[in-house]
Amino acid sequence: AIKMKKDKNIIRMNNYEVQAILEAIDNGNCYTSERQRKYNQKTRGRDLAILTLMLNTGIRVSECNGLDLNDVDFIVNSLTIVRKGGGQDIIYFNDDVAETLKDYINGEREYINPVEGHESALFYSLQGKRISISAIENLVKKYAKMVVPNKKITPHKLRSTYGTALYRETGDIRLVADVLGHENINTTIDYYAAIEDEHKKQARNAVNFKNKDK
């Protein structure tokens, strides 16, 4: 018997939710207490930069945590990242990402006193250490809970949000695999089977042999 791949229902955010989560961080109006607001004021630029970056590039948490300041190139708007297998890769980012990264680098990051050995990191904890993977996961969950409480949003879901949007816009599964850094294109194909189906539906009305003008 042929084993059918079960259609994984990809949990992702729609455009409205993406905008809402970024605005919530930016405005800082999603905190319940004044104490929370003050605390979050200190990391607002960083958090906004991390979420904007992850949502607009689909990078993994480990890739985000591994970023050094000199991995960012504002001349061509690119990032050098270390992929899961340890290989280096270059990905490109848009002007939104460039803007929030510059704001953070020229703003909050200037005031960090790095702990010895952490001087090169791009993103810091308030203790002056390279931000940890679990800290990134927690901040994603924290903001998502405020804005999209009905969806369990993790950093991986930010990745699928981006991958889905990229596939919708380009219809190019190889490009999605490349940008997300999937070693095997089948990972991408399995993952985006649901969208593939949507894409195939477009074929329905694409060909009309009764159209005599053609």
N, C-alpha and C positions, 0 to 999 in steps of 0.2 A: 504494500500500500504506500501511496505517496504521502509523506508527512507534510502537512500544511503548516506553514509558519503562522502562529497566531498573531493577528494584527495587534501590535502593541499600541495601546492608546497613549499617545504622547501627551503628557501634561505640559502645557506651555502657557505663556501669557499672551493675551491679545494686545494689539497696539495701545488700546486705551489703558490697560493695566501697566504696560511698560512705562507709558508717560506718567501715570499716577505714582508709580513707585519712585521714579526719579524726581518728580516734583515734591513728593513728601520729604525726601532727603534734603532737597534744595531749600525748601521753605522752612523745614524744621518744625512744621506745625502738627506733626503727628505724635508729639510726646505728651504723655499724660501729666507729668509733674515738671515743675520749674527746674528741679535738680537734674532730671533726665535731660532737659533741654540744654542746660549749661554743659553737661558732660558731652552731649552729642555735638554741641557747637564746636568742640575741640577736634572732632574727627569728621566734621561734615564734608570738608573738601576731599578728604581721603575716601570716605564712603561713597561719595558721589562719583569720584574718579573710578573706583573699583567697579561699581555697578554699571556705570556707563561703558567702561572698557569691556566687561564681561558680556554685556548685552549686545554690544556692537561688533564683537569679534568672535564670540563663542569659545574663548580660551578656557582651559580647565583651571580648577582652583590651584593645582600644583604649579601650573605655568604662571599663574598670576603671582603666587607667593614667591616664585623663583626670580621674579623680575628685578634687575638692577637698574639704577638710574641711567647708566650708559647703554642700556638695551633699547632705550627710546630714541628714535631719530625723528626730529620734527622737520627735517628738510624734506624727506619724502613721506613723512607720517607712517613710519614702520616700527615694528617691535621685533626684537630677536628673542625668541622663546626657546626653552628646552622642553621638548616633547616627552611623552610618557616613557618612550624607549631610550631616552637620553640624547637623542639627536637634536641638533639645532634646526630651527625653522624661522622664516621671516614671514610675518603677516602684516597687513596694512590696515590702517584705521582711518576713520572719517574725521571731519572737522569738529564734530561734537566731542569726540574722544580727545582730540588734540587740545581743545579748549579747556576741558575739565582737568586734563593731565597738567597742562601749563599752570592753571589756577592753583592746583595742589602743590606742584613742585616749587612755584614761586611764592606760595603762601604758607600753608601749614607746615610743609616739609622743612622750610627754612628754620623753623623753631624747634626742630627735633634735636635732642642731644643724643646721638647714636651711642649705644653700648659698643665697647670695643669688639671689633670683628663684624659689626653690622653696618659699617659706614657706607657700603655700596648699595644697600637695599633701596628699592623704589618706595615700597609701602611699609610704614612703621606702625608698631603698636605704641600706645602712649608711654610705654616703658623704654622706648628708644631701641627696640629690637625689631628685626624683620618680622612683619606680621605673619602669624602662623596660619596654616591651612584651616585649622578649626575656628580661628577667629574670623576668617573670611566667610566660612560656612555659617557661623553664628550671625554675622551682621546681615548676610543675605536673608536668612530666615527671619531675623528680627524685623526688618523693613517689610518683607513680604507679608508677614503676619498682620501688620497694621493695615496694609493696603488691599491684599487679596487673601483674606482670612479663609476663604472657602477652598483654596488650592494649596497643596503642600509644595511650596516653591523652595527648591534647593539650588545650589550653584549649577548642578547638572541640568536643571530645568531652564536656567538662563541660557545654557548652551543649546538646548533643543529649541528654545524660543528663537534664538538667532538662526540656527540651522534651518528651521522651518521657513522663516521669513526669507532667507537667502534662496532656498529652493523655490519658494513661491515666485520670487522676483526673476530668477534666472532659468529655472527648469533644468539646471545643469547639475546632475548628481555628482559628477566627478569634481566639479568645483567645490561643492559642499564637502566632499570627502577630503579634498586637499586642504581647505581652510580649517576644517575641524581637526585635521591631523589623524584621520582614520587610516591605519596601516592597510586595512582591507576594505575595498569598496563595498563588499557584502554587508559589512556593519552598517554602512550608511543606507544601503538599499533596504535591509530589514527594518531599520529604524524608521525610515520615511515611507514605508509601504502605504500608510494611510494617505499620505499626500500624493503618492504616486497614483493612487486610485482616482483621486480628485483630478489629477493631471490627465489621466486616461479618459475621464468623462468628457474632456474638451474635444476628444476625437469624434464624439457623437455627431456634432453638427458641423464639423470641419469640412467634410466632403459631401457634396451634393451633386450627384450625376445628372440631376434633372435641370441643373442650372445651365441654360443654353448659351449664355454669354461666354462661357469658358471654352 
